Amino acid sequence: MEDASFNLPPGFFFSPTDEELVLHFLYCKTSLIPCHPNIIPDLDSRLHPWELNGKALLSGNQYYFFTKVNENRTMENGCWKEIGVTEPIFSTFDKKVGTKKYLVFHIGEDPHVTETNWVMQEYHICSSGFDTASCRSSRRRRKHDQSWSKWVLCRVYEKMRSEEGVKFYSDDDESGSELSWLDEVYLSLDDDLEEIGMPN
């Protein structure tokens, strides 16, 4: 397909919530239900983030694409590494429908790797959040569940830093120290979990 196939028309902006990404896009993909409009492409997860331009759906500064689950996210001169944070995604009816994992792109090879500002949010569907009673046989239900676990939806963006940065002040250090963007992610997740009543 041509690159233009994944560009939105002028005036349109793709800004779905986590719930919408899982329910309206990932669920359709894994259930083999036609998705209209079909604007999110299938890509190999082992791409450098700067290779996504012209291949993934671009909206603002965020890239969206589907990929098959792959534990090996290593490339020739870099890799995506999980940061160990998994965030639950709930529907408006407080039913868990998916999870979101955070990964960071690193350049180089172990043990000499450099962390970049590129972040990937990897969305997984939670089959327990959907009614599978419509599957008549256990064999068909197993095939359906396997399809769900095969695909993920990814959102990739480069985290921008303000010129002054975020400052963290403690009682012992009046000069302050800069808070890393990874710390910012953890603090943001703590706020989100507290807001929905989840233990952090």
N, C-alpha and C positions, 0 to 999 in steps of 0.2 A: 504494500500500500504506500501511497505517497505520504510525505510528512504532513501535508496540509490536511489530511484526513483527520488528524488529531488536534487541529486548531479550532478553537471556538469562534463563532462569527463575531464581528465587532459589536460591542455592547453587552455581550454575554460573559458572565463570570461564574465559574464552577466552584462553589463553596459549600459542600455538603457537610453535615454533622457526622460524627462517628457512627451514630445510629443509622443514618441514611446510607452511609458507605456500606455497612454490613447488610441492612435489610433490603435496600433497593438495587445494589450493585453486586456485592459478593454473593448474596443468597441466590440471585438470578443466575450468576455465573456457575455456581456449584450445583444448582438444581437443573441446569440446562434449559432455563426459561429465557426466551428472547428478551433482551433489555433494550428499551427504547428511550433515548437514543443510545446506540451502541458506540460510545465514544472512548471507552477505556481499553487500550490495546493489551495484548499478551506479550510479555517480554521475558528475557532471561534475567534472573536476579543477579547474575554475575556480570553486571555492567558497572563501569565507573560512573559516578553520579553525573559527571560532565558529558557522558555519552548519551544521556537521556534526552537531551535537547533534539527535537525533531522526531523522536521515537515514541516517547510517552506523551500522555495528555498534559499539556501545560496550562495552568490557570494561575495568574499572578506569578508568584515565585515558587509554586509547588507543582511537582510532577506526580502523575497518577498512572499506575499500571497494574495488571494482574500478572502473577507469576506462580509457577508450581513450587510447592514447599521444597526447599533445598537446604540441608544443613551445611553444605560446603559453600560458603560465600567468599571464597578466596580467588583473587585474580592474579594476573602476572605481577603487578606491583602494588597491590592493596587488598583490603578485605573489609567486609561489614562485620562489626562485632556487637553482640548484644550487651546492653549495659545492666541487665538483670532486673529490669522493671517491666512488669506486666500489669496493664490497667484493664479492669473489667468494663464492658460496654453494655448498658442496660437500655431496654426499650422504654417507651413512655408508660408501659404497664409494669415497670420495675422487674422485668424478666431479663435475665442475663442472656444476651444473644451473641456475644462475641468477646474477644480480647484484643488488646493492642500492645504490641511489643515495640521497644525502642532500640534502634541500632545506630551506631556511629561509624562513619567510614574512616579507616586508617590507611595511611600510605607507608609502604615499605614492607619488610619481612621481619617476623619475630627473630630475635628480641628487639630489633631496631625499627619500631613503628612510630609514626607520628599521627596523633589524633587531628582530624580536620573538623570543620564546622558543618559538614554534611550529616544530616540526620534522616533516618528512615523510620517511619511508623508502619509497622507490619500488622495488618488486620486479619484475624483468624475468626472463623465462624464457630459458634458454640451450638452443636447439634441438639443439645438438651433443651435449648430455648425454643425449639420448633416442634410442632406436632408431626410425628412420623407415623401416626396411626393410619394415614392414607396409604401407606405401603402395604400391599396385601400379603406378601410373603416375607419371611425372615430373610430369604436370600436377596430379594429386591431391596429390603431395608438396609442390609449390610452394604450392598453396592452403592446405595444412596449415601450412607454415612462415609464410605471411603472416598466418594467424590467430594464431599464437604471438606475432608481433611487434606485433599490434594492441592487446593488452590488458596492463595492469600492475595489480598489487595494491598498495594504499597503506596504510601505517600512520602515523597522525598523532597527535602528543601535544604537550603543552605542557611544556617542560623547566622543572622547578621548581628553584629555588636555595635552598640552606640559608641561614639567617640570617647565619652567619659567613662563608659562601662558602668556596671552595677557595683555599688560599694556596700560592704558589710562592716558594720562597726560593732566592736565589743567594748566592754567596760575597761579591759586591760590595754586596748590598743586604740588610741584616739586618732591615729593617722588613717586607720581603716585599711582594708585589703580588698582586692577585687574578687568578686564572686565568679567562679567559672560558670560557663554556660551549662555544664552538666549539673552543677549545684542548683542552677535556676530551674532546670527540668524537674529535679527532685522536689524542690519547694513548690513548684506549680502542681505536681502530682499530689503532694500532701494536701494542698488546698482543695483540689478536685475531689479527693477521697473523703476529706472532711465534710465537703458540701453535700455528698450523697450518703453520708453516714457510714462510710466504710472505715475500718481501722487502718491506720497508716503505720 
